[in-house]
Amino acid sequence: MSAALVLVVNAGSSSLKYSLVETVTGAHLGVGLVERIGASGGGIRHDVGGERFSDDVDVPDHEAAFALALRAFETHGPHFRPDELVAVGHRVVHGGSRFTAPTLVDDDLVAAVGSLVPLAPLHNPGNLEGIAVARRIFRGVPQVAVFDTAFHHTLPPEAYTYAIPARWRDELGIRRYGFHGTSHAYVSRRTADLVGRPLEEVDTVVLHLGNGCSASAVEGGRSIETSMGMSPLEGLVMGTRSGDIDPAIPGHLARVEGLDAAAVDTELNRRSGLLGLAGVSDFREITERLEAGDSAASLAFDVVVHRLVKYVGAYAAVLGRLDALTFTGGIGENAPVLRAAVARRLGVLGVVLDDDANASGGGERIVSSPDSRVAVCVVPTDEELEIARQAAGVVAR
């Protein structure tokens, strides 16, 4: 396979993340982040060759954000010409039921993704803005949309269907879609490689734990269950998102507090989770305070562990067996105390942790004991590489 450069773009409403990826080696040649688009106090961070370059500057719109990124490549490297790019790969959060694979961007796709904005009002508009600007800048370079929801299109009807009125399901598209799909796809495949078995023979529960958290049950490389639902709010406890709650709670809050739907949505998405439990959304602070005996941090930690154990147990039952349990994401990769607490509670499934392996090391590794019936793995995710390879694959067809 010859070298293939892909510029991966993750455009949000107020940020632009980018990475220049060489898809054969998997190398990230230059990565960066433009923040606070459309607000004061913006700036850019650009990492290349182990060095970080930063600049504080107001960024009025996404056009200016792309200009900053390209100037950073020109100034700090690596240098590339647009005609050297195989593709520009765009992360798009919600593909609905229509987009189940990476897809070349054209006017019809843009219109279709726009029609899905009601399902992802916080994400799809920013994704579309990034696509619009990139199409103007990189004329002639194939643009490919890679959808967070696509990996979970293999969910069976019994997993994605909510027990709600038929009109909601059929006309409004309300169902479980799942998210973090590029991460779950990459990590489940790397897990099979790590345990030395063909992907189609490995049944894995993947725990993607960061500021946003999700679990998936992956049967032989196919997602058959996942914790996030119509939106990224459902499921596990997250940095500022509640995860699962009684669906009667919003109605109760409307009656007793006078909160409308928008206010409840804001509280559950931005002021709940770890922030609501302990006053901070950073899991590192939770563990530091836990060691100091802080009761709120202890409760937050216990709630997180309980929710994780409940999901892993349920997903093991859905799979019918469990070959591997894999932790990924910033928390999953860097919180051995959390992995240990979860593993201790999963002894009923034959999980036995190697405490020394769990507490030390880095990168891809197995942290379970040789006599564990389930391989407990740590696999750093690489969503940008997954997007780049999927985008390059579409262009190569």
C-alpha positions in Angstrom: 0.0 0.0 0.0 1.4 3.4 -0.9 1.5 6.3 1.5 -1.8 8.2 1.9 -2.3 11.5 3.6 -5.7 12.4 5.0 -6.6 15.6 6.8 -9.0 14.6 9.6 -11.4 17.4 10.6 -13.6 17.5 13.7 -15.5 20.7 13.6 -17.7 21.7 16.5 -19.8 24.8 17.1 -16.9 26.6 18.7 -13.9 24.5 18.0 -11.9 22.9 15.2 -9.8 19.8 15.8 -7.6 18.6 13.0 -4.9 16.0 12.3 -2.8 15.2 9.3 -2.6 11.4 9.3 -0.5 9.0 7.2 -2.8 6.1 6.9 -0.3 3.3 6.2 2.0 3.9 9.2 -0.8 5.4 11.3 1.4 8.4 12.1 -0.1 11.7 13.2 2.2 14.1 11.4 0.6 17.3 12.8 -2.4 17.8 15.1 -4.1 20.9 16.4 -7.0 22.6 18.1 -8.6 26.0 17.4 -10.8 27.0 20.3 -13.5 29.6 21.2 -14.6 30.2 17.6 -17.0 33.2 17.5 -16.0 34.3 21.1 -13.3 36.3 22.6 -10.2 34.7 24.0 -9.7 32.2 21.2 -6.5 30.6 20.0 -4.7 27.7 18.4 -2.5 24.8 19.6 -0.5 23.0 17.0 1.6 20.0 17.8 4.3 18.6 15.5 7.4 16.6 16.1 7.0 16.5 19.8 6.7 20.3 20.0 3.7 22.5 20.8 3.1 25.9 19.2 0.3 28.1 20.4 -1.1 31.5 19.6 -3.9 33.5 21.4 -6.0 35.2 18.8 -9.7 35.9 18.3 -11.3 33.5 15.8 -14.5 35.0 14.4 -15.7 32.0 12.4 -14.8 28.6 11.0 -13.2 30.1 7.9 -10.8 31.9 10.2 -10.2 28.7 12.1 -9.2 26.8 9.0 -6.9 29.7 8.0 -5.2 29.5 11.3 -4.7 25.8 11.0 -3.3 26.0 7.5 -1.0 28.9 8.6 0.3 26.6 11.4 1.1 23.9 9.0 2.9 26.4 6.8 4.9 27.9 9.6 5.6 24.9 11.9 5.0 22.0 9.5 4.6 19.5 8.2 4.3 21.2 4.9 1.8 19.7 2.4 0.0 20.7 -0.7 -3.7 20.1 -1.1 -3.1 17.9 -4.1 -1.1 15.6 -1.8 -4.2 14.8 0.2 -6.1 11.6 -0.6 -9.1 12.9 1.2 -10.4 15.2 3.9 -12.2 13.1 6.5 -14.9 14.7 8.5 -16.2 13.5 11.8 -20.0 13.8 11.7 -21.8 12.9 14.9 -25.2 11.8 13.8 -26.0 9.9 10.6 -29.4 8.7 11.6 -30.6 5.5 9.9 -29.5 6.6 6.5 -25.7 6.8 6.8 -24.3 3.4 8.0 -20.9 3.7 6.4 -18.4 6.5 5.5 -19.8 8.4 2.6 -18.4 10.9 0.0 -19.6 14.4 0.6 -21.9 16.0 -2.0 -24.8 18.4 -1.9 -27.3 15.6 -1.2 -25.3 14.4 1.8 -25.1 18.0 3.2 -28.8 18.3 2.9 -29.4 15.0 4.5 -27.1 15.7 7.4 -28.9 19.0 7.8 -32.2 17.2 8.1 -30.7 15.3 11.0 -30.0 18.4 13.1 -33.0 17.9 15.3 -31.4 14.6 16.4 -28.1 16.2 17.2 -28.6 20.0 17.6 -25.4 20.5 19.5 -23.1 18.7 17.1 -24.3 18.3 13.5 -24.5 22.1 12.8 -20.8 22.5 13.6 -19.9 19.4 11.6 -21.7 20.9 8.6 -19.9 24.2 9.0 -16.6 22.4 8.9 -17.6 20.5 5.8 -18.8 23.7 4.0 -15.5 25.5 4.7 -13.3 22.6 3.8 -15.1 22.1 0.5 -14.3 25.7 -0.4 -10.7 25.5 0.6 -9.8 22.0 -0.7 -11.5 22.1 -4.0 -10.9 18.9 -6.0 -10.0 16.9 -2.9 -12.5 14.2 -2.0 -14.4 15.0 1.2 -15.6 12.0 3.2 -18.1 12.0 6.1 -17.4 9.4 8.8 -20.3 9.0 11.2 -20.2 8.4 14.9 -23.4 6.4 14.7 -22.4 4.2 11.7 -20.6 1.4 13.6 -23.8 0.7 15.6 -26.0 0.3 12.6 -25.7 -3.5 13.2 -27.7 -3.3 16.4 -30.7 -5.7 16.1 -34.2 -4.2 16.3 -34.7 -5.5 19.9 -31.7 -3.4 20.9 -32.4 -0.2 19.1 -36.2 0.0 19.5 -37.7 2.0 22.3 -41.1 1.0 23.7 -42.8 4.2 22.7 -45.7 5.1 20.4 -45.2 3.9 16.8 -45.5 7.5 15.3 -42.5 8.6 17.4 -40.5 5.7 16.1 -41.6 5.8 12.5 -42.1 9.5 11.8 -39.7 11.2 14.2 -36.9 8.6 14.0 -36.7 8.1 17.8 -34.6 5.0 18.4 -31.2 4.0 19.8 -28.4 5.1 17.5 -25.3 5.0 19.6 -22.2 7.1 19.4 -18.3 6.9 19.7 -18.6 4.4 16.8 -15.2 5.1 15.4 -13.6 4.5 18.8 -15.5 1.3 19.4 -14.6 0.0 15.9 -10.9 0.8 16.3 -10.6 -0.5 19.8 -12.5 -3.7 19.3 -10.3 -4.6 16.3 -7.1 -3.8 18.2 -8.4 -5.9 21.1 -8.7 -8.9 18.9 -5.1 -8.3 17.7 -3.9 -7.9 21.3 -5.4 -11.2 22.4 -4.1 -12.9 19.3 -7.4 -14.1 17.8 -9.4 -13.4 14.7 -11.8 -10.5 15.1 -14.8 -12.6 14.2 -14.0 -15.0 17.1 -13.8 -12.4 19.8 -16.7 -11.1 21.9 -15.8 -7.9 23.6 -17.3 -5.2 25.9 -15.6 -1.9 25.1 -15.7 0.9 27.7 -14.9 4.2 26.2 -14.4 6.4 29.2 -13.6 10.1 28.9 -15.6 13.3 29.4 -18.2 11.4 27.4 -18.6 7.7 28.2 -20.1 4.8 26.4 -20.1 1.0 26.5 -20.6 -1.4 23.6 -21.1 -5.1 23.2 -19.1 -6.2 20.1 -19.8 -9.7 18.8 -17.1 -10.7 16.3 -16.5 -7.2 15.2 -20.2 -6.2 15.1 -21.9 -3.9 17.6 -25.0 -5.5 19.0 -25.7 -3.2 22.0 -24.5 0.2 23.1 -25.2 2.5 26.0 -25.8 5.8 24.3 -29.2 6.2 22.7 -30.9 8.7 20.5 -28.5 11.2 21.9 -25.2 10.9 23.8 -27.0 11.6 27.1 -28.1 8.0 27.8 -26.1 5.4 29.5 -23.0 5.7 31.7 -22.2 8.5 34.1 -20.1 11.2 32.3 -18.2 14.4 33.1 -21.3 16.6 32.9 -24.0 14.3 31.6 -26.2 12.3 33.9 -26.5 9.1 31.9 -29.5 6.9 32.7 -32.3 8.5 34.8 -35.9 7.8 35.3 -37.7 9.3 32.3 -40.4 10.8 34.6 -37.8 13.2 36.2 -38.1 15.9 33.5 -41.9 16.0 34.0 -41.5 16.1 37.7 -39.1 19.0 37.4 -41.5 20.8 35.2 -44.2 20.5 37.8 -42.3 21.3 41.0 -39.6 23.6 39.7 -41.2 25.1 36.6 -38.3 24.0 34.4 -39.1 23.8 30.7 -37.6 21.2 28.3 -34.6 23.4 27.3 -33.7 24.0 31.0 -33.9 20.3 31.9 -31.8 19.4 28.8 -29.1 21.9 29.9 -29.1 20.6 33.4 -28.8 17.0 32.4 -26.2 17.6 29.7 -24.0 20.3 31.2 -24.5 20.3 35.0 -24.9 16.6 35.9 -22.7 13.6 35.9 -19.5 13.9 37.9 -20.0 17.7 38.1 -23.4 17.2 39.7 -22.2 14.5 42.1 -18.9 16.1 43.2 -18.7 19.6 41.8 -15.9 18.8 39.3 -16.0 17.0 35.9 -12.4 15.9 35.8 -12.0 12.3 37.0 -8.4 13.0 38.0 -9.7 15.4 40.7 -12.3 12.8 41.8 -9.5 10.2 42.4 -7.3 12.8 44.2 -10.2 13.8 46.5 -11.1 10.1 46.9 -7.7 9.4 48.3 -8.1 12.3 50.7 -11.3 10.8 52.0 -13.7 13.3 50.4 -17.3 11.9 50.8 -18.7 13.5 47.6 -15.8 12.2 45.5 -16.3 8.7 47.1 -20.0 8.7 46.2 -19.2 9.9 42.6 -16.6 7.1 42.2 -19.0 4.5 43.6 -21.8 5.5 41.3 -19.5 5.4 38.3 -18.2 1.9 39.2 -21.7 0.6 39.9 -23.0 1.8 36.6 -20.0 0.3 34.7 -20.4 -3.1 36.5 -24.1 -3.2 35.7 -23.5 -2.5 32.0 -20.7 -5.0 31.7 -22.7 -7.7 33.4 -25.7 -7.0 31.2 -23.7 -6.9 28.0 -21.9 -10.2 28.9 -25.4 -11.8 29.1 -26.4 -10.2 25.8 -23.2 -11.6 24.1 -23.6 -15.0 25.7 -20.0 -15.0 26.7 -17.2 -12.5 27.3 -13.8 -13.0 25.8 -12.4 -9.5 26.5 -13.2 -6.4 28.5 -11.4 -3.3 27.1 -10.9 0.1 28.7 -10.2 3.1 26.4 -10.5 6.9 26.5 -8.7 9.3 28.8 -10.2 7.8 32.0 -10.2 4.2 30.8 -6.5 4.4 29.8 -5.2 6.4 32.8 -7.3 5.4 35.9 -5.9 2.1 37.2 -7.9 2.6 40.4 -11.1 2.6 38.4 -10.2 -0.5 36.4 -9.3 -2.3 39.6 -12.6 -1.4 41.3 -14.6 -2.6 38.3 -12.6 -5.8 37.9 -13.1 -6.7 41.6 -16.8 -6.5 41.1 -16.7 -8.7 38.0 -15.2 -11.8 39.6 -18.5 -13.6 39.0 -17.6 -13.5 35.3 -14.2 -15.0 35.9 -12.3 -11.6 35.7 -9.0 -11.7 37.6 -6.8 -8.6 37.4 -3.0 -8.6 37.5 -2.5 -5.7 40.0 1.1 -5.0 38.9 0.2 -5.0 35.2 -2.8 -2.8 35.9 -0.8 -0.3 37.9 2.1 0.1 35.5 2.9 0.4 31.9 1.4 2.3 29.0 0.1 1.7 25.5 -1.8 -1.4 24.4 -1.6 -4.1 27.0 -3.4 -6.9 28.8 -3.8 -6.2 32.5 -5.6 -9.4 33.6 -4.0 -12.4 35.3 -3.1 -15.4 33.0 -5.8 -17.4 34.9 -8.5 -14.9 34.2 -11.4 -16.3 32.0 -11.7 -12.8 30.5 -8.8 -10.8 29.0 -8.9 -7.3 30.5 -7.2 -4.9 28.1 -6.2 -1.3 27.9 -6.2 0.0 24.3 -5.6 3.7 23.6 -8.2 4.8 21.1 -7.3 6.6 17.8 -10.4 7.9 16.3 -8.5 10.2 13.9 -6.7 7.2 12.5 -9.9 5.3 12.1 -11.5 8.2 10.4 -8.5 8.7 8.1 -8.4 5.0 7.1 -12.2 4.9 6.5 -12.0 8.0 4.4 -9.1 6.7 2.4 -11.0 3.4 1.9 -13.9 5.2 0.4 -11.7 7.1 -2.1 -9.9 3.8 -3.1 -13.1 2.0 -4.1 
